Amino acid sequence: MKIAESAIQQSAVIWLTNNYCLKHHEPRVMIFSVPNESESSYDVQKKINTGMMKGAADCVILLPGGVCLFAECKTPTGYQSPAQKSFQSRVQGLGFVYFVYKSLAQFIESIAPHLLKVGLEVKNG
């Protein structure tokens, strides 16, 4: 059975939101997606003109203390495009964390050390 990338990303967003991003969580973490795809060339150009960047990570995660993580979701057989690899290189060159995950378990494993560094308990998936 083929797993859609959107389903994997959705599971990661839901897990992080339910465990760290709700109103009662203190501190309250943030996660948001970066929509960088469009159907028409007109929409693509409009988005480029307003800041869309080819290869940008799927999600940005903000943790306490000014920690910013970039997360790229792929299917189990997926791989990064050259533009995504270039974006990763630029982000990491600026000192930010960038990770690729292919499952909810891999997302949790990738983000766990960063949650612990800012004093948050890692919840089970």
Secondary structure, 3 states (H helix, E strand, C coil): CCCCHHHHHHHHHHHHHHHHHCCCCCCCCEEEECCCCCCCHHHHHHHHHCCCCCCCCCEEEEECCCEEEEEEECCCCCCCCHHHHHHHHHHHHCCCEEEEECCHHHHHHHHHHHHHHCCCCCCCC
